[in-house]
Amino acid sequence: MNDKSRIAVIGGGSWATAIAKIILTNSDSINWYMRRQEQIDEFVRVSKNPSYLTGVKFDTDRINFTSDINKVVKTSDILIFATPSPFMKQHLKKLKRELSDKFIVSAIKGIVPDENMIVSDYFEQCYNVPKANIAALAGPCHAEEVALERLSYLTLGCSSREKARVLAQRFNTSFIHTTISDDITGIEYSSVMKNIYSIAVGICHGLKYGDNFTAVLIANAIQEISRFCNAISPGHRDIDESVYLGDLLVTAYSKFSRNRMFGNMIGKGYSVKTAQLEMEMIAEGYYATKCIHEINEKYHVSMPILDAVYEILYNRCSPTMEIRKLTENLQ
């Protein structure tokens, strides 16, 4: 991998669109896979994504669009996956080409359902991609603020710090500051889990809990993330760094947070199904809650906030009662 490697974005949503905007700041062109050809056709016609971040104009002459995942894999060296985690396997089902010689970047802040695996482990174990050729892109970075070119910070996690450094240069812009890390496992799990705690914050907001309690909830949430990551992947990490704590804070507090929005609807009395239908967007934390809860059956980490969210979302327990019980377990 070098600074001339051909980059492809996989996905057609808001985060994929924001990543494309970032990469095109430093690259002459990109390859871009979207599942629906009609979305591509409309994109080319109006020079912007017709469904997401519609205020961002693109020079489509610099974008090689395709709805054929095999074509985009063939013509690219670096593949940035930015699809919702529940749909990733659907895209890969059509894949006939090897991925073992590609560099994979997961910009998916979710976990692979059924397998209960983080994305890096999934590509390593199921597609034989070497660990040194897999990176995770994370940090407190909402797509909507990238679209507005508001200063944001991203971290590239990879077991090869040299490859992470080369890749980080492709993301560095006047509005994106990048750092690198070799804690890819901790970064991925933290990125998954912060969505769960954002749902918890939303539920509490819907139940009329205030800022004072929210601060206590988030302080306890980062401790849960730290305990879980240390159980899964022991090693040195500073949980106060922006890629961990910062990502949790922005997801829990931001008006752009779809997970907080989803939780808020649950707290106000919506059913899970109704909230999902009304949002028309994926709340990754819903799927992550079940996956992390099942993984923790092996590790037995103390995670009262996770357990409360799981009981509310999957066992249809009363949000009022579960949060009231939770308040007795926080510090």
N, C-alpha and C positions, 0 to 999 in steps of 0.2 A: 504493500500500500504506500502511495506517495501523494503529493499535492496535485498530481494530474489524474488520479484515479477517478473513474466515472461514477457519479453518484446517482442513485435512484431513490425516489420517495415512494413508499408503498402505502396507499390509503388516500381517501378523498375527503376527510373530515377537517375540522378546524385546526387540529394540531398538525396534521400533515401539511395543510396549507401554510401555516406559520413556518414550519421547517423549510418548505420550498422557498418561501420568501427570504429566509436567512441564508440558505445555501446559494441562491442566485445572486446574493450581494457579492459573493467571492468567486463565483464560477461563471464561465461563459454560458453553460447550459446544464440542464439536468434531464434525467429520464423520470417519468412520473406515471405510475400505474394507478388507475382507478377501475373499479369493478364494472361500473355502468358506462357503456359507450355514449349514451345520451347525455350524461353529465360532462363527458369530455367534449362532445360536440357543442354544447351550450357554453362551456368554458372558453373554447376557441372563438366562438361567435362574439361573446361579450368581454373577453379578456380578463375574466375574473371567475372565481369559483361561484357558480350560481346558487349554492346552498350554504356556504360557510365563509365567514370573513369577507363579505361581499364588498367591503370598502377597499380591499387591496387589489390594485391593478397589476397585471402581469404582462410582460412582453412574451407572448405565446410563441414567438419565433425561436425563443431560447429554450423551449420546453418540448421534449419528445414524449408526447402522450401515448399511452397504449392501454387497452383493456385486456391484454394478453400477458399473464404473469410470466410465462415462459420467455417471451420476447424481452421483457424488462430485465429478467435475470441474465439472459444471454448477453445483453449489451451493457451490463453494468458491473463494476467491481465492488462497490459499496452499496448495500441495500439497507435503507432506513425504514424499518417497519413502524408505522404510526396508525395502525388500525385498532379498533376496540378489541380487547383480548378475547371476548366470546366469539368473534368472527374470524380470528386469525387462521384457524385450522380450515375454515371454509375456503379461504383464498389459496392456502397451500395444497388443498386436495387436488387442484388442477395442475400442480407443478410436476413436470416430468424431468427437469434438469437438476443436476447436482448443485448443492449449496456449499459443499465442503471446501471449494476453492474461493468462496466469496467472503467478504468482511461484512458481518451482520451487526447492525446497530438497532437495539430495541429502544424505541421511544414510546413504548406501550407501558403505561403505568397501571398494569393489571396483571393478573395471573392466568395461566392457561387452565380453563375449567376441565373437569374430568381427570386430567393428569395431576392437578394441584401442583403445577410446577411454574417457577418463574421462567420468563421467556428465554433467558440465556441458557438455562439448564435444558429447556425443551429443544433448542437448536443444537446444542452439543450432543444430547443423547439420542434424539430422533433423526437428525440430519447430518450427524458426524462433522459438524463444524468445530474446528479446534478452539479451545477456550481462549487462546490468544487472539483469535479472529472474531471475537464477540465483544461488543461494548454496550453499555447502557447509558442512555441520555436522560438526565433527570435534573431537578432543581425547581425552585419557586418561579415558575414561568408560565403564565396563562397566555394562550394563543391570542386572545383579544388584545392584550397589551403589546405583544410582539407586532401585531398588525398596526398598532399606533406608534411603533418604534419607541416605546418607553423602555428605559434601561432595565435589562433583565440579566439574570445570572444562570448559567447552565454548567453542569458537571458531567464530564465524560468518564465513566468508569470502565476500566479494562484491565485484565491481568498483565497486559503489556503496556507499561507506562509510555514507551516510545510511540507505539501506535496510537495511544490515546492523545499524545501530544500532537502528532501529525493531524489527526482528525479534528482536534480542538481548533486548529488554525482555520479549518474550513467553516467553522461556526462563529469565529470571532468577527464582530462587526462593530460599528459605532454604537449600536444599541444592545449588543449581546456580549457579555463578558464570560469567558470560559475558564474553568479550572479542570484538573484531572485527578483521578483517584484510582487505586487498584482494588477498592472494596466494591466490586461489582455486585456481589451477593447482597451485602448490606444495603446498598443503594436501591437495588430492585425491590427487596422486601419492604423497605421503608416507603418507597414510592407507591407500592400496593396498599400498604396499611394506612397511610395518611388519608386515603379515600374513605376508609371505614370510620375513622375518627371524625372526619368532616360530616359524615352522615349523623354521627352521634351529636355533634354540635348543632346540626340542623334540627334534629328531633327536639333537643332541649330548647332551641329558639322557638320552635312551633308550640312547645308546652309553656312558653312565657318565662323561662329561666332567663336571667340577665347576664350582663357582661362579667360580673363578679364570678358567677358559677362557671361561665364559659372558660375563663382564665384558669380556674382550678382543673376543669376537665381536660384542657389542652396540656397543662403541666403534667397531669397523670398519664395522658396519652403518649407523650414522648418517652416517658419511663417504660410504658408497655412495649413500645417499638424497640427501645434499647434492650430490654430483657429478652424479647423474642429474637432479635437479630444476633445477640450474643449466644443464645442457645443454638440457633441454626448454624451460625458461622462465627465461632469464637475468634477473637483477634482485636487489634487496636482500631478503634474508630472514635471520632469525636462527634457524638450525637448532636452537639450544639451547632455543627456546621450547617450552612444554608441548604445543602442537598438533603439533609434529614429534617432538622427543626424548621428551617425556612420554608421548605415545601409543605410541611404540616400546617404551618401558620397561614400561608396564603390560601391553602385549600379550605381551611376551617373558617376563615374570616371573609374571603373575597365574595363580592356580588357575582363574579363570573363562575363560581364553583357549582357545578351541576350536582355534585354529591351533597353539598350543604343544602341545595335547593330540594333535592329528593328527600333528605332527612326532615327538612322543614315541613314538607307536605305530609309525611308520616306522622310527625308530631301534632299536626293540625287535624288528624283523623282520617286522612286518605288511606285506602288500602294500597299495598305494594303495587298491585296490577294497575290501579287507577293512576297512581303517581307516575308509573313508567309510561303509560299511554299519554298522559298530559304533557310530560316533559319532551317527548319525541327525541330524546338524546339518551345515550348510554350513561348510567351512573355506575362506573366501574366498581365502586365500593360495595354495591349490592352483591355482586359475584364474589368479590374478594372476601367478604365476611364469611361466607360458607367455606371457601377454600382454606383460609387461615384457621378458622375454627377446627376444621378437620385435621389439618397439619398439626395443630397444637394438641390434639388427642394423643400424639406420640411424645411431645416434649413437656406437656403439663406446666407451661409457663403461666404465672398468675396474670390474667388479663380480664379483669372485671368489666371494662368498658366494651371490649370485643364481645364478651359473653352476653352483655345486655343488648347490644345491637343485634346479635344473632337471635336471641329469644324474641325480639320484636319483629324482625324481618321474616324469620323462617318458622317460628313456632306461634306466630300471631299473638304473642303476649301483649298485654296493655302497655303502651309507651309510658303512661303515667305511673303505673306500678313499678315497671322495670327501672325507670330513672330514679324513682323515689328510693328503691332498694340500693341502686348504685351510689347514691349520695352518701350512704353509710360506709362505703368502701374507699372513698377518695380522701386524699390528704391535702 
